[in-house]
Amino acid sequence: MSVAGKPIFNLTGRRVFVAGHRGMVGSALVRRLAREECEILTASRAELDLERQADVAAWLADKRPSAIFLAAAKVGGIIANDTQPAEFIYENLAIQNHVIEGARRIGVDKLMFLGSSCIYPRLAPQPMAEDALLTGPLEPTNQWYAIAKIAGLMMCAAYRRQYGCDFISAMPTNVYGPGDHFHPTHSHGCRPDRQDPPRQARRRTRGRDLGDGKAAPRVPLCR
């Protein structure tokens, strides 16, 4: 892959593991990597449970990837985060801990950990700057997920500092697209309403008065 025609990290001939290849971001990475001259490694949850450290260590030792995209995570919208806080913090910490430490043990050349924009304070100045991290309270409804992602970012930084590992982090902005899921209460965004036009139409008939005699559509921004 490259920026302005200059390769950042040459993938030619490398074995590249995409953890979380069935998710929205992971599947997009697989589609993009298909244009590179590399061998793409993937594993379904039935083949490899990333929450089991011994299994992750054994799989990595066997497959020996030289690069890893860590896109695997337990994800969901506001309702899912707010009602399953223990699962969101535990599962995400387990996944990233096992993959990052496993990568160190086998000497992976490059690892990219994918975080989330929710790691920044709820009331961070806009547009957000990188140095806003850890300067204020997180959004309460998804703080469990955010804290796990902050730990992953710091883990990569710690491994670079102590072990010299070339592990980096990227914080995508909020995204949706092919591969996203549209559960009525656990997904991101207002996409579930688009599956049910009558429901959406009913919601658009209800709204608050803006003071000018016009009703504002009340469509949920996120789940």
Disulfide bonds with the S-S distance in Angstrom:
none
